[in-house]
Amino acid sequence: MKRMPVWAALAALTILTFNAPGWCDQIKPMALSEITRSAEIIFEGECLDVRSGLDPESGLAATWYTFRVLDGVKGGLDETFVLKQYGGVINQTMTHSPSASYEKGEHVIVFLYGISKIGFSSAVGLKLGKFNVEEHPETRAKYVTNGEPAAVLFPGGVSSTASIAAPASIGVNGKPLNGVQRLQSSKLEHDGFMDAVKALVEVQAEETERAKQ
């Protein structure tokens, strides 16, 4: 498979950087409060379709991900949402993107930067803004993970913001964890996680409004 020349990929990334700060981010630990504050679009959804091609607006390689929105948290979304992201395969030529990718049928919670002037976006923190939603095969416990432990996502331990509690963590046996093990786990109970995200969005919106006054 052919690959896009390095100079061309860097030029494309430079163009996108002017309107999408996520392209410059290094992969570094981010608390959930930081991920939420950086995102202009947040939703839980299922990836319905993936296609790549040449973007008619910019002439850049792009991949379009179509999602069924199951729970729109931030950004005023409709029932479906299409994410246009830099990179993809065109005529057997691969243009790599450093951001998160998605597969058809994948159930995810996504935190995206705003849409750039040429219609592109990407997950906050490259891959950190994508949380896979999974289910333990035995207990059917539903959990989410972006690979980061609870101690990183909720650095306060019990809470990341004064009144927002961290969700329970799920162990390999599908049952809730306690103590240090809870902070070390990267599998967070789904409903508690979504409650925390929605509470953060509300608190941060109120902080923004107060700052305008």
N, C-alpha and C positions, 0 to 999 in steps of 0.2 A: 504494500500500500504506500502510495506517495505521501509525502509530508510537506506541509507548507514551509517555505524557507523561513529561517529564524528571523531575518530582518523584516519580512512581511508580517509575521505574527506580532513582533514587537511594535511595528507601526500601527497595526490595528488596535492593539491594547492601549497605545498612547492616545489614539482617537477616542476610545471609549472612556478612558480615565477622566476626561474633562467633565463628563456628566454622570459617571458611575464610580463613586469612591471605592467600592468593593474590589475593583480590579487591582488596586495598589496594596491592599491589605496583606500583611504577612499572616501566616497561620499562627496565631498566638491565642492563649487561653482567653476566653471572654465569658463573663458572668451573664446569666440569662437577662438580667436587668439591662446590661449593655447591648446585648443582641436585640432585645425588644425596642430599646430607645433608638437604635440605629436603623431599624426596619420601618419602611413606610407601608409595606404590605405584609400581612400575616394571615395565614389561613391553614386549616387542615383540609387535606383533599386526597383524591386518588388520581394518579396520572393515567389519562385515557389514551393519549397518542403522542408519538415522538416522530418528528421529521426534520431533516436537515436540507439546506439549500443555500443559494446565494440570495442574500437579503436585497430586495429591489430598492430599498431606501438608501442603503449605505454602500452596497456592493461588497459587503463583507460576508464571510461564511457565518451562517447562523443555524441554530437549532430551535425549533418551536416545540414547546411542551404544553400540551393541553391538559388541564386539570378539571375534574369535577370538584367544586368547592363544597365541602361537607360542613364546614364551620368557618365563616369569614370573621376574623377578629379585628382586623385593621385594614383600612384602605377602600371600604365601600365596594366590595366585589359582587359580581353577579353569580349565577349558578355555575358558570364555567369561567375559567381564566386561562389565558394563553401567555406563557412566559417566552419571550424571545431572548435567547442567550447567545453570546458570541461563541463560535466554534462549531465543528461538525465535520461530516464527511461529504465532500462534493467530488463527483467523478473519481472516486477512489483516492482522493487526496484528503488526508486528515489534518484538520486545524484544531489543535488542542486548546481547551479552556481550563484555567486553573480552578474554576468554580465547581460547585456541586453539579452532578448530572442526575437524571431521573430515568426510570424505566417504566414502560407500560405496565399498569397493574399495581405499581408501588403506592403504598399508603404512607403519606408523609405529613409533617407539619413544617411549613416553610416560612422563613423570615427573609424577605427580599428588600433590597434597597429600592429607591424610587426608580421610575422609568426615565431613561435618558432621553435627550432630544431626538435621538434616532431610534428610539423604541426598545433599547436593550435594558436588561436588568440582570441581577445575579444575587445569589444568596449572601446574606451578611457574613463577613468573616470567611469568605470563600466557601468552605464546606461546613462551617459551624452553624450556619443558618438553616441547615436541613436536618430534621429529626425524623428518623424512621419510626413508624408506629408498628409494633409487633405484639404477638400474643404468645404466652408460654404454652407449649403443647399439652401440658398436663393440668395445670391449675386454671388455664384460660385467663390468667392475669394479663391485662392489657398494659403495655408500657411503651415509653418513647426513649430514643437514644440518639445522640449525635456523636457518641464516642467519648464525651467528656464526663468525668465523675461529678457526682452531686456537689462535692466540696468546691469544685471550680465554678459550676453553674450557680451555686448558692453559697458564696464565700462566707456569709454570716453563719453558716451551719443551719440554724433553725429557720432563719429568714434572710432574704436578700434585701428587702426593704422593710422598714419597721413593722408593718402589720401583715406582711405577706409570707405565709409559711411555705417552706420547701415541701414538695410532695414526698410521699413514701418512696423508698427505693426497693426494687425487686431483686431477689437473689437468684442463683442458678436453679434453685428448686421451685421458683415461681412464687415464693412467699416473701412478705415484707421483712426488711432487715432493720436492725437496731444498732445504736452506737457507732463505732468507727466504720463498721462494714457498710452502714447506710451511706456515709459520706464517700466511701470509696467506689460504690457502685455507679455505673453509668446508665442503669436501667431505671427510669423514673415512672412511677404509676401515672397512667394516662390522664385520668380525670383531675387528679391533684395538680398535674403539670399544666393542664389547660386553664384551671382555675387561677393558678399563679400568673400565667401569661396575661389573662384578661384583667386581673387585678393590677398588674404592672402597667398595662396599656392605659387603664383608667387613671392611675396615680400619676403617670408621666404626662398625660394629657392635661390634668389639673395643674401640674407644675408649669407646663408650658403656658397655660392661660394666665396663671398668676404672674409669670414673668413678663407678660405683655402689658400688664396693668401698671 
